[in-house]
Amino acid sequence: MSRRQLMRHSAWFGDAVILTVTGGEVISHIPGSTDPIPAGSADLRFVQISDSRIGFHGPANLNVAGTFTAAINQVNFLGFRPDFVMHSGDLTRLSTPAQFDQVKQMLSQLRTDRIFTVPG
């Protein structure tokens, strides 16, 4: 992924990023964009979602559960089943058991065989 692509993706807070690996090259896509996803040629297709921050309440995002649900829906309606989904960054706001349980329940709605979390 180029620096320009990384900057473009970082602007899509709350969305998912599709990553495909074809012939050793990593290609990134944003769901719903005009960037073509190579059909059938990918050796590996996975999705990264980031910073759900369940439990946050403030003007930056007044509905974090709704935003996270929208990202999950984007993944579930891609037209293919990702090999895995990776959630990176802040899963919760205050790291309470209830917030972690909510994240776990929401992640279980993803249509994939494997989910990895990399807490920030």
Beta strands, then each sheet from edge to edge (+ up, - down):
strand 1: 16-22
strand 2: 25-29
strand 3: 44-50
strand 4: 84-89
strand 5: 115-119
sheet 1: 2+ 1- 3+ 4+ 5+
end
